[in-house]
Amino acid sequence: GESHGRGIGVVLDNLPAGEPLDFEEIGKFMARRAAKKDGTSTLRLEKDLPEVLSGFYEGRTTGTPLAAVIFNAEQHSISHIARPAHADYTGFLRYNGANDPRGGGHFSGRITAPLVFAGAVCAQILKRRGITTGAHIRSLHGISDEAFDPMNVSAGQLEAVKSRSFPVLSDEA
């Protein structure tokens, strides 16, 4: 989908059948990418509520592709101006002018919402197998955070970063 189209979505194939999904946890995972009111992110406010279309029945994955859509609600299109620091012009070139330029089209940061949903689904399945994933901002605009010890990072450390409003290890950074 595109940023200013009807919706954006994702299809996950090869998920194991019979996996329960906790949509409350998925909502918390997705809330981490939601717009902040502190001036550090977009002003666009979307609910980012994924609607599962297939691949999920009676609380469990079916083994067939899991398809989900997130409908767009708030669009303010600027379709005739190529914006600096966006992919508007490169999209125009790549698709010979046939691209949907409204709000960045397929190159918008909005497209990350279904990717985050996919990550939330996979994280639950991996966690049941003893695998925890995580990340933090190591540096931003010349400011560096502490680094994880790559040989001794624990699941607890990874989970702690996920619960922070800004994913860093050091509050001072």
C-alpha positions, 0 to 999 in steps of 0.5 A: 500500500501507500501512505495516502492510499486506503491502507497499508499491509503485510503478508507473512508466509511460512509461519508455523501453524497453531501459534497463539498471538497476543494482540494486546502485546502486539499493540504494545509493540506497535505503540513504540513506533507511534507518533510521540508528542515530544517533537521527535516524530511525525505529527501524523496521528494514526491508530495503527490497528492491524486487521487480520484478513487471513491465516488466523483462526480461533486464536491461532495461526493456521499455517497459511499466509497471515495477511493484515491491513492497517487502514489509513485515516489521516492524510494531508497530501502534497502531491505536486511538490517533491519534498527535500529529504524524501523519496518523492523525486526518486520514486517519480524517476523509478516508476516513470512518473506513474508512482503515487506521490501523495505523502511519499507513496510507497516510500513513506515512513508510514510503510513501517507500521505493517513491518512493525506488526510483522516483527511483533508477530515473529517476536512472540513466536521466537520468544516461545522458542527462547529467542529474544530480539532487541535493539537500541539507538547507538548514536544519533547526530554525534551523540553516542549511547553505551553499547551492548556487550555483544558477547553477554547481552541478556534477554532482560537487557533487551526487554528493558530497552523495549520498555523505554520511551526512547530506546537508549541504554544511558539516560545521560545520552 
